[in-house]
């Protein structure tokens, strides 16, 4: 294994829905996940909102997109837009 191969890190990738695209070069993405209750076993949805960097403002509200973890770009922005999985219905 060479030194360049050892420096490559696997970055987390998540899929979520765009809930806001009003900021310049920034989108807000909602990540939903299903969690079982510890005692009762009933499933419920937990959502998290993350800010992602979208340089070309490609993503629109309602799109399902893929984001990737990156270095801190601002106070709250640690993700970047990768691709659109599914476009929003008009």
KOLMARKE-650490 format. One record per residue: x, y, z of N, C-alpha, C in turn; residue in three letters. Coordinates in pm, whole numbers, padded with zeros to 5 digits, always signed. Layout:
BEGIN
XYZXYZXYZAla ...
***
This chain:
BEGIN
+00085-00118+00000+00000+00000+00000+00090+00124+00000Unk +00063+00216-00091+00143+00337-00100+00092+00442-00002Unk +00167+00551+00010+00127+00656+00105-00001+00726+00062Unk -00024+00741-00068-00147+00808-00113-00270+00723-00085Unk -00257+00592-00094-00369+00504-00066-00405+00504+00082Unk -00305+00517+00169-00331+00514+00312-00397+00643+00361Unk -00380+00755+00287-00438+00882+00327-00585+00895+00290Unk -00633+00814+00195-00773+00822+00152-00862+00767+00262Unk -00959+00851+00304-01053+00809+00408-01190+00788+00347Unk -01262+00692+00399-01399+00671+00356-01486+00778+00423Unk -01560+00852+00343-01646+00957+00395-01789+00908+00398Unk -01863+00949+00501-02002+00908+00513-02085+00971+00402Unk -02179+00895+00349-02273+00944+00248-02413+00918+00299Unk -02497+01021+00288-02635+01010+00333-02729+01056+00223Unk -02851+01007+00228-02954+01047+00134-03065+01116+00211Unk -03109+01233+00160-03212+01308+00229-03290+01398+00134Unk -03385+01471+00191-03473+01558+00114-03435+01704+00140Unk -03429+01784+00034-03398+01926+00047-03521+01998+00102Unk -03505+02070+00213-03617+02143+00273-03602+02294+00255Unk -03480+02341+00222-03460+02483+00199-03342+02502+00105Unk -03360+02594+00008-03253+02626-00084-03245+02777-00102Unk -03274+02852+00003-03281+02998-00004-03147+03067+00018Unk -03051+02998+00077-02921+03058+00104-02830+03046-00019Unk -02732+03133-00026-02636+03129-00136-02540+03012-00116Unk -02536+02920-00210-02446+02805-00211-02467+02709-00094Unk -02580+02719-00025-02608+02631+00089-02751+02579+00080Unk -02768+02450+00111-02901+02391+00117-02917+02323+00252Unk -03042+02310+00295-03072+02238+00418-03137+02106+00379Unk -03082+01996+00430-03127+01862+00394-03180+01792+00518Unk -03299+01732+00506-03357+01657+00617-03327+01508+00596Unk -03264+01447+00695-03231+01306+00693-03328+01235+00787Unk -03408+01142+00733-03503+01065+00814-03448+00926+00837Unk -03465+00877+00961-03426+00739+00991-03527+00678+01085Unk -03547+00548+01072-03645+00476+01153-03572+00413+01272Unk -03625+00437+01392-03563+00389+01515-03666+00312+01595Unk -03625+00200+01654-03714+00122+01739-03706+00175+01882Unk -03820+00185+01947-03824+00225+02087-03755+00117+02171Unk -03676+00160+02268-03596+00065+02345-03681-00037+02420Unk -03789+00009+02483-03870-00081+02564-03982-00148+02485Unk -04054-00073+02404-04175-00123+02341-04154-00178+02201Unk -04043-00143+02138-04014-00197+02007-04087-00130+01892Unk -04172-00032+01921-04245+00039+01816-04147+00129+01739Unk -04163+00132+01607-04076+00214+01524-04133+00355+01509Unk -04044+00453+01512-04083+00591+01487-03972+00658+01407Unk -04007+00770+01343-03914+00839+01256-03844+00952+01329Unk -03712+00955+01319-03632+01061+01377-03569+01136+01259Unk -03581+01268+01259-03523+01344+01148-03417+01440+01200Unk -03318+01463+01117-03207+01554+01146-03191+01647+01028Unk -03170+01776+01054-03147+01872+00946-02999+01907+00941Unk -02940+01895+00821-02799+01925+00800-02786+02030+00691Unk -02685+02115+00704-02656+02213+00600-02547+02156+00509Unk -02568+02170+00378-02474+02116+00280-02435+02223+00179Unk -02314+02212+00129-02261+02307+00031-02305+02265-00109Unk -02371+02357-00180-02416+02333-00318-02364+02448-00403Unk -02245+02433-00456-02174+02540-00527-02254+02599-00643Unk -02317+02514-00724-02385+02560-00845-02536+02576-00826Unk -02586+02562-00707-02730+02576-00676-02814+02485-00764Unk -02778+02358-00771-02848+02260-00854-02972+02206-00784Unk -02963+02180-00654-03071+02117-00579-03186+02214-00554Unk -03308+02163-00567-03428+02242-00543-03506+02180-00427Unk -03596+02257-00369-03676+02209-00256-03759+02088-00302Unk -03754+01981-00223-03828+01859-00253-03745+01751-00320Unk -03629+01786-00372-03542+01687-00436-03486+01591-00331Unk -03470+01465-00370-03401+01367-00287-03258+01364-00339Unk -03162+01396-00251-03023+01410-00293-02930+01325-00208Unk -02807+01312-00254-02703+01243-00179-02599+01346-00138Unk -02559+01343-00010-02458+01434+00040-02342+01354+00099Unk -02225+01418+00104-02105+01352+00155-02040+01439+00261Unk -01987+01373+00362-01918+01443+00470-01789+01504+00418Unk -01755+01624+00468-01633+01692+00425-01576+01771+00543Unk -01468+01842+00518-01409+01924+00623-01505+02037+00659Unk -01492+02099+00774-01580+02211+00809-01564+02327+00710Unk -01675+02367+00650-01674+02477+00554-01720+02607+00618Unk -01796+02599+00725-01840+02716+00800-01878+02668+00940Unk -01945+02753+01015-01980+02718+01153-02067+02592+01161Unk -02164+02578+01069-02256+02465+01075-02249+02373+00953Unk -02172+02409+00853-02173+02335+00726-02056+02237+00721Unk -02088+02105+00720-01986+02000+00714-02017+01895+00610Unk -02109+01923+00519-02151+01829+00416-02148+01899+00281Unk -02137+01822+00173-02143+01879+00040-02235+01796-00049Unk -02299+01864-00141-02391+01803-00236-02313+01716-00334Unk -02364+01593-00357-02301+01503-00453-02385+01488-00580Unk -02509+01441-00563-02592+01416-00680-02739+01416-00641Unk -02824+01430-00743-02969+01424-00723-03013+01281-00751Unk -03081+01220-00653-03131+01085-00667-03267+01088-00738Unk -03353+01184-00695-03488+01195-00751-03530+01341-00745Unk -03581+01391-00858-03624+01531-00861-03763+01545-00803Unk -03794+01666-00754-03924+01694-00692-04033+01700-00798Unk -04153+01662-00759-04268+01673-00848-04310+01818-00858Unk -04342+01864-00977-04378+02006-00998-04514+02040-00946Unk 
***
